[in-house]
Amino acid sequence: MENRKLIKIATAGSVDDGKSTLIGRLLYDTKSLTTDKLEAIEKTSKQRGFDYLDFSLATDGLVAEREQGITIDVAHIYFNTDKTNFIVADTPGHVEYTRNMVTGASTSQVAIILIDARKGVIEQTYRHFFISNLLRMGHVVVAINKMDLVDYDEDVFLKIKEDFEALAEKSNFKPEQITFIPISALKGENIAKKSDLMSWYLGNTLLDHLEVLEPADLEENGPARFPVQYVIRPKTEAFHDFRGFSGTLYGGNLKVGDEVTILPSFTTSKIKSIQFFDKEYTEATPGAAITITLEDEVNISRGDMMVKSAEVPNSEKSITATICQVNNKPLRPGQKYTLQHGVNRVLAKVESIKTRIYADFSGEEPTEQLKLNDIGKVNLRLSKAIHFDPYEINKSNGSFILIDEGSFDTVSVGFIE
């Protein structure tokens, strides 16, 4: 069977921009709704006196969300076409849920930022785009929704596109990484089928655009990083001498015969085999969950990292990072935490907080603490060196979380510079 692509998407938009309706429409147009779900949508829409299907009902959130009409927590929704599997992280747009958006979008490759055609680029848009930039998303789709409420006017679309492009100049995104699509999620215009009412728009529909994106183009193509999660030593006679190292490969490819260095010991060896269950491969690509054997007897434990010998990462006991505070307890200098980096844990002390960053590209200010949902730059001192890459080079090896030693709560999400 042919392997299908997997595209991971994060949606962001302000209240009533139509995120839930858009996701419901995508589920409907890809025939991903069950019959009973569709019947429930039809029944409820009729009860509410709508002469259309209310697709926002397709995404069952919390009761509080349904009552208030807002998204609070992150929901993951799955749908697929003939060519591609999609996972959508439906993230909240409110400023008080910045942490939810950061954590929900952190594993996504593509951001869909919804803009209400009547309102244009607003303060919330700045924040959603700032977080997409912070997380180094591979691609951003700016979906200008509710075009039906502005008579499908091309000038409205062009004005919003111009305003957003001015914002994009402050970011790390290249113009080719941002796509603008005028849509009506409610009416299904430019979602799965081309809109006759917007014949002036010559680009792809939203679904067609998502389908032509390639996962390899959306991920960082940095150096190979293989954190060891398990050491496999079977106790059977048939595999008496077998010693394999299992984990997930990030960043780049690894091949049989590659010379590798094991961190933190800096021991070297060569890859003897790459296995997945009972199959052997000559090469592994990023995202593969594999078992590697080496030509030499090397002492490796869980938490160690295997890298190509020519691509050794930074090893430091002091790091500077951008963090998002995800806990009610403020972050202050002098506090001590457990820093989890991949499968590795070290003790960390907050040496200093440099600045709080405004999540609208307007700058930063000195501060003595970071409160819930704040984003800021900090210096951390570690009990022992970690082996890391800057986040922009390798997301998995450039990110971490800080854990409270007493409550075991996650306090901060960090991105190493």
Secondary structure, 3 states (H helix, E strand, C coil): CCCCEEEEEEEECCCCCCHHHHHHHHHHHCCCCCHHHHHHHHHHHHHCCCCCCCHHHHCCCCHHHHHHCCCCCCEEEEEECCCEEEEEEECCCCHHHHHHHHHHHCCCCEEEEEEECCCCCCHHHHHHHHHHHHCCCCEEEEEEECHHHHCCCHHHHHHHHHHHHHHHCCCCCCHHHEEEEECECCCCECCCECCHHHCCCCCCCHHHHHHHCCHHHHCCCCCCEEECCEEECCCCCCCCCCCEEEEECECCCEECCCEEEEECCCEEEEEEEEEECCEEECEECCCCEEEEEECCCCCCCCCCEEEECCCCCEEEEEEEEEEEECCCCCECCCCEEEEEECCEEEEEEEEEEEEEECCCCCCEECCCCECCCCEEEEEEEEEEEEEECCCCCCCHHHEEEEECCCCCCEEEEEEEC
